């Protein structure tokens, strides 16, 4: 049986809502763009089998758009109000905010 390549445009289908995690077992391969997107969203990548009872998130395009809008707003605030322009710092802070939101 072949493996499924998961790209950034469909990665949300594989995210588990209960854990804020994506489980990468032997059936899927994450494209580099999908890995980047997951890191930016603060989603943990676990290589191994998904625990029993954990369901994948069914995320609509509007949910993805809302997350993207949130990230843009966070970056604008960090740049305008706090003079943070370092890309690495911006990604780290956005990831932490998204992680915190996913926990709640």
Helices and strands as residue ranges (DSSP letters): E 4-6, G 8-14, E 15-16, E 21-24, E 28-30, H 32-41, E 44-47, H 61-82, H 87-103
